[in-house]
Amino acid sequence: MARSGGYVVLERYASHSSNTMHEVRRGGDGVLYCICKGWQFNKSVPKTCTHTREYVAEHPGTAYGPPGM
C-alpha cells in the first residue's frame, strides 16, 4: 500500500479498454475511490466501478465507504 496526499493506493488494475493502469484508493474519509472514468461518472451511492468491485471481491469484508455509509 502506497500512501500519498490523503489517500492510500490499495491496488492497481490494468484497464480493460486501454493501455493504462487504474488505482483503487482508500481516501482519508474512508471512501473507496478509483481513478477511472467509470467511477468518476457513476451516480450510484456509494460509487463503484469494475475495479472497485473487483477489489472488494478479492478482499472480503472490505467496505466501499466508512461505517454507516
Secondary structure, 3 states (H helix, E strand, C coil): CEEECCEEEEEEEECCCCCCEEEEEEECCCCEEECCHHHHHCCCCCCCCHHHHHHHHHCCCCCCCCCCC
